[in-house]
Amino acid sequence: MGFVLKTENLVKEYAHTKVIDHISLTVSQGDIYGFVGKNGAGKTTFIRIILGLAEQNEGTFELFDGENIYSARKHIGSLIESPALYTNMTAKENLNMYCTMLGVDKQQIEEILSTVGLSDTGKKKVRNFSLGMKQRLGIGMALVGDPDFLILDEPINGLDPSGIVEIRELLLELKSKGKTIFVSSHYLGELEKIATRYGIIANGKLIEEITKEELAEKCGKRTVIKTDAPEKAKNILCEFLQTDKISVGADNVIYVQETISDIGAVTNQLFQSGIVVSGIFDDENSAENYFIRKMEGK
């Protein structure tokens, strides 16, 4: 499976501040790639560089296995922040106008309206649409020209729960039709439901790339142990519990990626090795908690 986007040490500076700081990531064909980060982390700036709306100071990127950048961008549909819509027009008229601007076949308009769930809006003006309907129309605009790769910046921002569900179902449907999707968001719980791969960004830096399967292995119920000698305790516990699913976090806390049935035996084993246990408890490490810890450098 080839790549759709690959970046190498991408850097963008504004006023001598690195907004994008040496980001290297890969989006493979068929991915729903969740670009996870807080507001202001650099997500939109990164997207603007890929779309040619801003220029990097350092680094390179490739599209579609190294295709010419200018021709490759013709296969990309995008939605950055709020969609630019003509509010005095209908959904169909907006799509008609956009097809004219791009010089593409208008025969696809009815199919796009059906895909984004706006076939029945008729003569209703966009100014009377809900926010969710406007976002779906924005994604419909991104689908003009039948692109292979969709880049969506915060598509569920500000939506109510029903609107979020509608966008989630739409993205899954688009994936089933062969689209590769790069979606940035700080709604961690929603990304967990659709993404196949994640890139976690904080302060302009890519903290980690992780697949859906790898995330599942790291999340779930676990036991947290606080001691005065975490590295030594980790080595002892790996042998005692016969597992390698033990790590020491940046906060010097031991994480056992499974629940321990006999906490007393573990505490006693560490005590006999001269290690003081100041805390031991079970913890639900949800994907959202995992992302938050990573974004906070933990």
N, C-alpha and C positions, 0 to 999 in steps of 0.2 A: 504493500500500500504506500503510495507516494505522499509527499507533503504538499500542503496547500499554502502554508506560510512557514518560513523559517527565518529567524532573526539571529544575528551574531553581534553581541556587544553593542547594542543600540544605545546611543546617548543623545539626549536633548537638553540643552541648557537655556535658561532664561535668566539674564542678569547674573551670570556666573553661578547660578544654582542648577544642579542637575535634577531636572524634573523626571527624566528617564535616565537611569544609571546602569549602563552596561547590561541590558536585558537580552538574553538569549533564550528563545523558546521555539517550539515546533508544534504546528497544528497539522495533524494528519488528515487525509481524505476520509470523510465520513464522521469526523469528530463533531460533538457539541462541546466546544472548548470553553469552559467557564473561567473568565478572567476576573479573579476575586480580589477586591481591595476596598478600603474605606474611601469615602469621598475625598478627593485631593491627592490620592495615592499616585496618580499619573496615568490612569486608564485611558482617559479621553485623549490625552496628548499622544500616547502610543498609537491609538487608532488613527489619529489625524496624520501621523507619519506614514502609516501603511497605505492610507488612501491618497497620499500626495497633497494633503492640505497643510502640511508642515514638513520641514526638512530636518533630518537628524544632523547633529554635529559630528558624531562619530558612529562607526559600525555600519553594517550592511543588512539587507533583508532580501529574500527571494520569494517569488510566488509561483505556485504550480510547477514544482520540480525545476525551477530555473528559467521559466519562460520569460521573454522580454517583459519588463515591468509595465510598459505602457499598454501593450496588448493584453497582458494578464489582468489589468484593472478593469477591462471590459467585461470580465467574467465575475466581477464582484458587485454585490448589491449592499447598500449600507443604510443604516439609520443611526444618526448621531444625535443624542439627547432628544429634544422634541422635534417631531417631524414638521417639515416646512409644507404647510397645506394652504390651499385657497379656501378659506372658510365660507365664502359666498357661493361655492360650487358644490355639487354632489360628489360622492365618492367616485362615480364613473367618470365625471367630468375632470376630476383631478388626475385620474389615471390616463385619460385621453390626452390631457395637456402634457403630462410627463412623457408619454410615448412619442408625442410630436417633438418635444425638446430633444429626445435621444435618437429620434429617427428610427424607431423600431416598430414592428408590426402591432397594430391595435387589436388584432384578432384575439390576443391573449387576455384582454381586459376582463371578459366574463369569467374566465377560468381563475384569474387572480382574485376577483371579488368573491367567488365561491370558496377559494382556498382560505381566505382570511375572514370568512363568515359575514360578508357585507352585501351579499346578493340581493337581500330584501330591503335595502335602504332606499331604493327608488329615487324620488326627487328630494329627499331629505337633505338639507344643506349641512355641510360639515360643522358649521358653527353650532348646530343643535346636537352634535354627536357627544356621547360620553367620552371621558378621557381614554377608556379602554378601546372604544371604537376608533378613536383618532390614532392610537398606537397601532392597532391592527391595520388601519389604512396606511400608516407610515411603513409598516413591514410590507404591505402590498406594493407600495411605490418602490421599495427595495427589490421586489421580485420582477419588476419590469425588465424585460430583456432576458429572462430566464437565467439568472446568474448561477454559477456553481457554488459560490462562496458568499455567505451572508455575514456581515459584520454589524452587530447590533450593540449600541452603547446604552446601557441602563434601560432596556425596553419595558421593564415593569415598574419603573420609578413613579411613585405617586398613585399607583392603581389600587383600587379596593380589592378585597379577596377574590371576588368573582372575576374581575378583570385580569388578575394575576393568573388564575386558573386558565382563562381563555388563551392568554399568551403562551403559557406552558404547553397546553395541548397543541397550539399552532406550531410551536417550534418542534415538538416531537413528530408532528405530521410532516413538516418540511424535511426533517432528517430521514423519515421513512421514504421520501421521494428522492433521496440521494444528495440532498444539500449538505454541505459542510458549514457549520455555524460557529462563529466566534462571538460570544456574548459576555459583555462586561456587566458586573452587578455587585452591589454590596448586600443584596438579599441572599444570604448564604443558604438558608433553608430551602429556598426555591431552586437554586442552582444544583443543590444536592439531588433533586428529583429528576433532573434532565441531563446533566453533564456527563460525558464519558471521560473527560480529562480536565484537569484544573491547572491554572497558573496563579499562584498567590503573590500579590504585589503589595509592597509597603514602602512608602517614602521613595518611590521611583525605582526600587530594586525588586527583582524577581526573587522571592524567598524560597519558593519550591515549585516544582512541577510534579504532579501526582495523578495517577489514573484513578478511575472510579473503584477498581478492584483493590488498589493499594490503600485508598482511603478507607474502604470497608474493613481491611485488616487492622488498621490503626485505631478504628473507632469501635464503639460498643462498650460493654462493661469492663472495668479494669480495677486493679487495686493500686492505691497510691500510698507510698511509704516515705516518711520523713525520718532521716537519721543524721548523725553527726559525721558519718563517713560514707557518703553515697556510692562512690566508685567501688570501695571495698565491699560494701553490702551487696552491690549489684553482682559482683563475681561470686560471692557466697551463695546468693539466691539462685543464680543460674544453675549452679551445681546441685543445690539442695532441692529445687523444684523441677530440675531436669527440663528446662526450657530456655530458649534464647530470646523469648519475647519480653525482655526486660531492658529498659533504657533509663538513662539519667537525663532529665530535662535541664534546660538552661537555668532553671530555678533551683538546681541541685536536689530535686525531688525524684524519687525512683518511681517509674511507672511499669507495672506488671500488666501486660495486655491480656489479662484474663483474671477472673475473680479467684481469690484464694479461699479454699474451703476451711482450712485450719489455720486461722490467724495466730492462735496461741503458739503453735509449733514453729511458725516463722519467726515470731517475736523471740521465742526462747533460743532458736538457732543463732540469731543475730546477737542476742545477749551473751551467749556462751563464747562468741567470737570477739567480745569486748566492744560491741557496737550498741550505742544507745538509740532506741527507737522513740521518737517524740510524737509520732502520729502514724496511724495506719487505718485506712478506710477504703470502702468501695466507692467508685466514682463512675458516672455515666459520661463517657467521652464522646459526645455527639460530634457530628461533622462540623456543626456550627462552632462548638467550643474549640475544636481542632483548628479551624480557620482563624478564629479570634486569637488563640495563643500564638499562632505563627505570625500573624500580622503585628502582634505586640512583641515579637522577638523572643518568644518563649519556646 
